[in-house]
Amino acid sequence: MIKRILITSFILQALTLSGQQPNVASCQDQGGGHAEHWYYQAVWDQILPPDNPKSSIVIILSVYLDSKLVLRETNEATFELLRLSSSRSIFKTLHDLDQSCSLPANPTEAVKLLQARWEKVEISRVQFEKLHREFTASLSEYVLDIRRRHSGHEGIIILHGKEYDITYDNDGYEHIEVLVNDGSDSSGKAFPLSIWAHELLALSEKTTANGAVPNK
């Protein structure tokens, strides 16, 4: 399946992590444990900003081991965009820990060993509401795409592009996870959620260039 939408099951995630153990225990011949893909994914998913204000809306945009953004509205009526600034070095750090037989069996413990750095910028209410409105509109189009493809009236075209993992949480009322690729339908129309992801990434680059506040 090229794209999928998931209603997160925390129980399933817990069972998955508890039922698997990375191949790092023996480190035979000191050649490294060679952690599997799921381990790196579990570590990546748990890398989040260290501060955790009560937020009414949080949208996380993730490009695996490349970039991660957090767009949030806090209960103090502040609107923030955070960007993981050390993302490109994370894989190397994990690989070095693996090769030195220092990678913990629990991915949560591995997160603590990473020097994850975040940059934070405050945006206006108007900017946040525009991004939120465009996201929900793109999500609605995403669902319509599923219906059209199920009816057999529309195909898709996938190029060699990025894959975006988007998580939306509205203070626990709705929790949605979406995986979308760069691509287009058979008419050449780009996926709306892919367009939205590109726009958010561009905004993060622009705001960082204008001077974001380090959030360690």
Secondary structure, 3 states (H helix, E strand, C coil): CCCEEECCCHHHHHHHHHHCCCCCCCCHHHCCCCCCHHHHHHHHHHCCCCCCCCEEEEEEEEECCCEEEEEEEECCCCEEEEEECCHHHHHHHHHHHHHCCCCCCCHHHHHHHCCCCEEEEEECHHHHHHHHHHHHHHHHHHHHHHHHHHCCCCCEEEEEEEEEEEEEECCCCCEEEEEEEEEEECCCCECHHHHHHHHHHHHHHHHHHCCCEEEC
